[in-house]
Amino acid sequence: MLPVPRVTGYSKCYAVFVKRTTALTLLPAVVLTLLAIDSLGAQSAKQTEQHPFIHNGYGRPYLVYRPAGLSSHPPVVFMLGGTGSSARSASEEFSWKNEADKNGFLVVFPEPLPREPEKAFDRHTNLTFWEMQGSRSHVPPAGREPVDDDGYLMALLKEITVREHVDRRRMYFAGFSSGSGMVQLFASLHPQVVTAIASVATPLMQPPLRLARPVPILYIHGDLDEQFSGFEVNSPDFATTPHGNWVTWGYLNGCNLQRARKTNWGVELYWKGCKNNVQVIADFVRDLGHEWLGGTDNAWNAKHQPNDPLNFTDMAWRFFESVRSR
């Protein structure tokens, strides 16, 4: 057996020196590692960001909600609120953040402009809305560019697609009230960039003669909505009524067979035999007013107390997921 070397005072000092030097050498690496871990944690944490955006000379900042642990190429939902809304209110009222947390997708909340876009929003005299054609129009000051909501949404879509690296096969649009009319208009004009839409409480006001590509749609309307009866009575033709809207989208999508089924909340109408097998569904909810159930508006669920409360946000996402990609 080899003899064990005797540790001298010099050896002890050298050993302590080596240990301390090694510790000092490793310290920066440890700190950098911890910082990197902390940075990754910050990136994966859920967050809402505001992004400045100018279109046609009008400031229209939008919000992006990124849930924790988002994939590198996530699906994206653009949510448009109704008359009187803003990007901020849309982010708070329709429960899309919760839905994104559960299902892992990006949510974008674009900013509508008031009727007179150079003046401040006023709930009584200068409401925000989406210019869905066949309805309200913005009144820009003399010499200024038009508002052009369609152009704004397309420019926004392009920016989000590049910066966020979203899955281009899963780009969805949802809208309520005037936002509902706007997402249908946008999809009818640009079906090549829209995977599917979910619209609540307003029909497409100026249907095109044809679509460049079929568009899956989930359309929801309550039969006690004051706009429901208003559209049914005052629309210039049947195509722009709530019931006619479902028929219009069936024809636009080349469908050939109509079906209906009763539910515990009303009736669901749907088309069969559509081009590319796209889905065209209309849910008409009994006793429902001008509401998006599942968000801050839940009067219908409180009154009827169904075993399975209606949640339009969840219904919209399940519809989108059923489409997946095209």
N, C-alpha and C positions, 0 to 999 in steps of 0.2 A: 504493500500500500504506500502511495506517495505521501510524504509528510505534508501536513497542513501548514501553509506559510503563516508565520507570525505577523500579526498586524501591528505595525509600528505607529508612533505618533504622527509621522509624516504621511503614512498611508491613510490614516483616519482623516487628516486634514484634506488630502487629495480627494478622498471619496465624497466628503461634504461639498467640496468645490464643484465636483462633477455633477452632483445631484442638483445643486442650486443653479448651475449654468444650464443644465438640461431643462429645468423648470422654467427659467427665464426665456429660453429659446422656444419652448412649446407654448408659452403663454399667448403670444400674438395669434398663433394658429388656433388655439382654443377659443379666443375671443372672436376671431373671424368666423369660426364654425357656429358659435352661438348666435352671432349676428345674422348669419345666413339662415339659420333655422327660424329666428325671429322674423326675418323678412318673408320667408316662405309662409309662415303662419299668418302674417299680415295680409299677404296676397290671397290666401285661401279664405280669409274671414269675409263674411257677407258684408256688402257695402252698397250704398246708393251714391252715385256721383252725378254732379251737374256738369254739362259740357256746353260751352258757349257755341252759338251757331247763328250765322247771319245768312238770310236768303232774300234776294230781291231788295236788300237794304233794310230789312226788318230783323231786329234781334229776336231769335226764337230759341233760347237755351232749352235743352232737353235733359231728361234724367235717364240714367242707366242703372238698373239694379242687377248686381252680380252676387248670386248666392255663394256660400262657402263651398269649396271643393269643386268648382265648375270645371268641366272638361275643356280640353284645348280647342275643340271645335264644337261649341254648344249650339243647340237650336235657339232661336230667338223669337220672342213675341213682342209685337208693337201694339200697345194699348192706347186707344184714343177715347178720351172722355167725351161727355156731351156738352150741350150749351151751358155756358157759365163755368166750364171747367178750366183747369190748367194742368200742366205736366205734374205739378206737385199734388194737386187734389186727386188726379187719376192714379198716382202712385199710392195713395192712402185709402181710396174708397172701394177698390174692386178686388182686393185680396190677392193680387197677382204676386206679391212678394212671398206670401206664404206658399202659394202654389209652386213658385220657382224653387223655394227651399226644399220642398218635398220631391220635386221631379228634376231638378238640375238643369235649368235653362236660363238664358239671359232675358231680361225684360227692358224694353225701351218705352219711355213715356214722352211723346212729342208735345210741343207747345202750340196750342191754338192761339189765334189773335182775336182781339175784340173787333167789333164792326168798324169802328174808326181806329185803325191800328196805330196812329200817331198819338192817340190819347190813352189815358190810363183806363184800365178795366173798371167798370161800374156795373153792379148787379142789376141796376134799374135802367140805365141809359146806354151802356156800352158793353154788352155781353160778348164773351168769347164764343166762337162756334167754328165748325168745320164747313168749308164751302163745298157742299156735296152736289151742287148744281140743282136747279129746279126748286130752290128754297132761298134762304138768305144769301146775300152777297156783301162782301166787305166794301167799304167806301174809303179808299186811300185818298190822301190829299192831292191836290192838283200837281201834276208833274212827277209824281212818284210812281214806281212800278206797281203792278197789281200784286195782291197777296200770293196767289198761286199755291194753294195747299198741296195740290198734286205734285208740283215741282219740288216743293219743300220736302215732302215725304220721300220722293225718289232720291234727292240729294242726301237726305239723312240715311236712307237705306244703304247707299253706296259707302258713306263714311263708316257706318257700323260694320258693314261687311268686311272692309279692309282692316280697320283698327282692331276689331274684336275677333277676327278670324272665325266668324260664325259658320255653321254648316249651311251652305247655300241651298241644300236640298230640303231644309226644314226652317223656312222663314214664314212665320204666321202673323196674321193681323186680326185684332179683335177691336170692337168698337161698340159704344153705347150712345143711343140717341143720334145726334148729328155725327158723332164718331162712327156710328153704325153705317149711316149712309155714305160716309167718306171712305171707309175701308172697302165697301162694295164697289164704289166708283173706282178707287185705286186699283183693286183687283181686276175689274173689267177692262181697265186701260192697260194694265201691265201684268197680265196673267203669267208671263214667263218668269217673274221674280217672286211670285206669291205662291206658297205651297198650299195654303188653305186659309179660310176666314171664318170668324164667328161674329155674328152681328145681332145686337139686341135693341129692339124698340124703334127702328126706322128702316124703311125699305130703300132700295136703289131707285133714285128719282129720275135718272135719265139712262135707261138701259141701252147698251149698244145693239147694233143689229146682229153682231156675232162676236165670239171670243177667239182670240188667236190660239188659245189653249184652254181646255176645261179647268174649272176652278171648284174644288170642293167647298161647300158652304153649310154651316149650321146657322139657321136663322131662328130667333126666339122673340115672341111678342106676347104680351098679356092682353086678354080681351077686355079688360077694364081700363086700359091705358087710354087717356084722353086723345092721344095721337092716333090710336088704333081706329076709333070711330071717325076722327077727323080725316085721316087718309082714306078710309073706306068711302066717305061721302064726298070729299072735296078733291080727290086726286083726278087729274085730267083724263086718266084712262085706268083700266083694271090692272095693268102691268105694274103700276106704282102704288097699289094698295098692299097691305100686309099679306093677304091671301094671294093676290096676284104676283107678289114678289117671289113667292115659292115657285109658282108656275113659270115665271120669267126665267129664273135660274135653271129650271128643268129644261126649258127650250134652248137656252144658251149653251147648256152642257150636253145637248144632243140626247137627252133622256127620252124614253118611249113608253114608260109604264108608271102610273101613279098608284100609290098605296097609302093607307091610313091605318092607324091603330089607336085605340083608346088607352089612356094611362090614368093613374090615380090623381094626376094633376091637370089633365086636359086631353089634348089630342096631338099625336105626332104624325105629320104628313111627310112622305118621302118618295123619291123617284127611284126607279130601277132601270137598268139598261142604258146607263149614261156612258158617254165617251170615256175611254180609259178607266172605266169602272169607278168614276168619282162619285162621292156621296153628295146628295142634295137633300137636306133635312130641314123641316120647319116644325118647331115646337110651339104650339099655342096654349098658353097657360091660363086656366080658368081663374077668374076673379083677381088677376094680377094687374096692377097699375103700371106706371112708368118707373120700373125698378130693375136693378141688376141684383138678383138674389145671390147671396153668398158674400157680398161685400158689406158696406155699412147699411144698405137698404135690405131689411129682412122682415118687413111688416107682414108679408104673405106667409112666411114660415111661422111667425109668431101667432098669426090668426088661425091657420089651418093645422099646425102642429103635425105634419106628416111624419111617419116613421123614418123616412129617409128625406130630410130637408133638401129642398132644391138649392143647388149651388152652381150658378152659371159659369163661374170661373173654372170650377172642376169639370163641368160638362164640356166647356170649350177645350180645355187641355186634353181631356180624354178623346174628344173628336180629333184634335190635331194629332195625337199619338196614333190614332187609328189610320190616319192618312200616312204618317211617318215621312215619306219622301217620294218625289216623283222624278 
